[in-house]
Amino acid sequence: MTTTEFQVTGMTCGHCEMSVREEVERIAGVESIDVSAQSGRLVVTSSSALDQDAVIAAVDEAGYSAVAA
């Protein structure tokens, strides 16, 4: 298991969290996601090495910006 943390900007509510979660869940190997609009934090646990660019692209697709923390 690999855990990777990202800082996400632009999230303000639970709907924002759900949008990010739905996009990131589509990435192969993702096991769990913890996302918080309040802290702007996204923690992704995956079964193997995570493609950080894929996570950043997924967050972008949801309408927000992310950088690896």
Secondary structure, 3 states (H helix, E strand, C coil): CEEEEEEEECCCCHHHHHHHHHHHCCCCCEEEEEEECCCCEEEEEECCCCCHHHHHHHHHHHCCEEEEC
